[in-house]
């Protein structure tokens, strides 16, 4: 179970690297895949998941032979997500934390692993914003980014209000031993995501699958970090 110790960030950050995944398969619940060393002959493609997700969201990419052949593939669990742990009891969901902080966590992990040049894929508002902040702060290091469903640049007030007062309490229902104690999203939270994000022809079952194990077919067209400046 690979963790990076980041004492300056009061964080133990979980990650998966070059894991062996069969095509079109999911991470079984509770399964911790074996990670393998980076290949110095390949560029590194780093995936950053959306909110409420984890590194598990990229099973499709880790099982894609095209990407496996061309890149080192790595994904982290962001703070408050997946298996990543805080080493300080003062940290928790009530502590102010924004996407720039998430980028600082990620950059600390990148430095610990000795990354030089990387390519990034960020999914959802959390992943896309984290990648963008990282590219802005490290233009010499981040060579390209792909932003998948990045969300609003400036969210309407009613959207932020809905997410805070309607969706967030539902999303937290099964966390920290509450609800059904699975830690997963209840159906009511999935319904909010479905109505907010999905098209009229999409099924709620598809929305639930996307939230739990997103399988995006990532191509090879990148936005270079120079274009961000």
MOBEL-V594244 format. One record per residue. N is the residue number from 0. RES is the residue in one letter. SS is DSSP state (hx for helix, st for strand, lp for the rest). PSI is psi as a letter, one per 30 degrees, with the letter a starting at -180 (* if undefined). OMEGA is omega in whole degrees, -180 to 180 (999 if undefined). Layout:
BEGIN
n={N,N}
res={RES,RES}
ss={SS,SS}
psi={PSI,PSI}
omega={OMEGA,OMEGA}
END
This chain:
BEGIN
n={0,1,2,3,4,5,6,7,8,9,10,11,12,13,14,15,16,17,18,19,20,21,22,23,24,25,26,27,28,29,30,31,32,33,34,35,36,37,38,39,40,41,42,43,44,45,46,47,48,49,50,51,52,53,54,55,56,57,58,59,60,61,62,63,64,65,66,67,68,69,70,71,72,73,74,75,76,77,78,79,80,81,82,83,84,85,86,87,88,89,90,91,92,93,94,95,96,97,98,99,100,101,102,103,104,105,106,107,108,109,110,111,112,113,114,115,116,117,118,119,120,121,122,123,124,125,126,127,128,129,130,131,132,133,134,135,136,137,138,139,140,141,142,143,144,145,146,147,148,149,150,151,152,153,154,155,156,157,158,159,160,161,162,163,164,165,166,167,168,169,170,171,172,173,174,175,176,177,178,179,180,181,182,183,184,185,186,187,188,189,190,191,192,193,194,195,196,197,198,199,200,201,202,203,204,205,206,207,208,209,210,211,212,213,214,215,216,217,218,219,220,221,222,223,224,225,226,227,228}
res={X,X,X,X,X,X,X,X,X,X,X,X,X,X,X,X,X,X,X,X,X,X,X,X,X,X,X,X,X,X,X,X,X,X,X,X,X,X,X,X,X,X,X,X,X,X,X,X,X,X,X,X,X,X,X,X,X,X,X,X,X,X,X,X,X,X,X,X,X,X,X,X,X,X,X,X,X,X,X,X,X,X,X,X,X,X,X,X,X,X,X,X,X,X,X,X,X,X,X,X,X,X,X,X,X,X,X,X,X,X,X,X,X,X,X,X,X,X,X,X,X,X,X,X,X,X,X,X,X,X,X,X,X,X,X,X,X,X,X,X,X,X,X,X,X,X,X,X,X,X,X,X,X,X,X,X,X,X,X,X,X,X,X,X,X,X,X,X,X,X,X,X,X,X,X,X,X,X,X,X,X,X,X,X,X,X,X,X,X,X,X,X,X,X,X,X,X,X,X,X,X,X,X,X,X,X,X,X,X,X,X,X,X,X,X,X,X,X,X,X,X,X,X,X,X,X,X,X,X}
ss={lp,lp,st,st,st,st,hx,hx,hx,lp,st,st,st,st,st,st,st,lp,lp,lp,lp,lp,lp,lp,lp,lp,lp,lp,lp,lp,lp,lp,lp,lp,lp,lp,lp,lp,lp,lp,lp,lp,st,st,st,st,st,st,lp,lp,lp,lp,lp,lp,hx,hx,hx,hx,hx,hx,hx,hx,lp,lp,hx,hx,hx,hx,hx,hx,st,st,st,st,st,st,lp,lp,lp,lp,lp,lp,lp,lp,st,st,lp,lp,lp,lp,lp,lp,lp,lp,lp,lp,lp,lp,hx,hx,hx,hx,hx,hx,hx,hx,hx,hx,hx,hx,hx,hx,hx,lp,lp,lp,lp,st,st,st,st,st,st,hx,hx,hx,hx,hx,hx,hx,hx,hx,hx,hx,hx,hx,hx,lp,lp,lp,lp,st,st,st,st,st,st,st,lp,lp,lp,lp,lp,lp,lp,lp,hx,hx,hx,hx,hx,hx,hx,hx,hx,hx,hx,hx,hx,hx,hx,lp,lp,lp,lp,lp,lp,lp,lp,lp,lp,lp,lp,lp,lp,lp,hx,hx,hx,hx,hx,hx,hx,hx,hx,hx,hx,lp,lp,lp,lp,lp,lp,hx,hx,hx,hx,hx,hx,hx,hx,hx,lp,lp,lp,lp,lp,lp,lp,lp,lp,lp,st,st,hx,hx,hx,hx,lp}
psi={j,k,l,k,k,i,e,f,g,h,k,j,k,k,l,k,k,h,l,j,k,k,k,h,l,l,j,k,k,f,k,j,l,k,l,l,l,k,j,f,f,k,l,k,j,k,k,j,l,l,k,f,a,a,f,f,f,g,e,e,e,f,g,j,e,e,e,e,e,f,l,k,k,k,k,l,j,l,k,g,k,b,f,k,k,k,g,k,f,f,k,l,f,f,k,k,k,a,f,e,e,e,e,e,e,e,e,e,e,e,e,e,f,g,k,d,k,l,k,k,k,k,k,l,e,e,e,e,e,e,e,e,e,e,e,e,f,h,f,f,e,j,f,l,l,k,j,j,i,f,a,k,e,j,k,k,e,e,e,e,e,e,e,e,f,e,e,e,e,e,f,f,e,g,l,h,g,l,b,g,g,f,f,l,k,l,e,e,e,e,e,e,e,e,f,e,e,l,l,f,f,l,k,e,e,e,e,e,e,e,e,e,i,k,i,k,j,k,a,g,j,k,j,k,f,f,f,f,*}
omega={-174,174,170,178,-180,-175,180,177,-176,-170,165,-171,-180,177,172,-175,176,180,-179,-177,176,179,175,178,178,168,174,180,177,-179,180,-174,178,178,-179,-176,174,175,-176,-180,-177,170,-178,177,-174,-180,178,-171,176,175,-177,180,179,178,178,-177,-174,176,-180,-180,178,177,-179,-175,180,179,-179,-179,-171,-169,155,-179,-178,178,179,165,-180,177,-178,-179,173,-176,179,-175,170,178,179,179,-180,179,178,-177,-179,-178,179,-177,-179,-174,174,174,178,177,178,174,-176,180,176,177,178,180,-180,179,176,179,173,178,178,170,-173,171,179,-178,177,-177,180,-177,-179,-180,178,178,-178,177,-180,179,178,-178,-177,-178,179,-173,-179,-174,-180,176,170,180,-176,-178,-172,178,-177,169,177,-172,173,-178,-177,178,179,179,179,-179,-177,-171,-179,-171,-174,178,177,-178,-178,-172,-175,-178,174,176,-180,176,179,174,179,-174,-179,179,176,-177,-179,178,177,180,178,178,-180,-178,-177,-168,-169,177,-177,-179,-179,178,179,177,178,178,180,179,-179,-179,-174,-180,-179,-179,-179,178,-175,178,-174,176,-173,169,-178,-178,179,-180,180,-171,999}
END
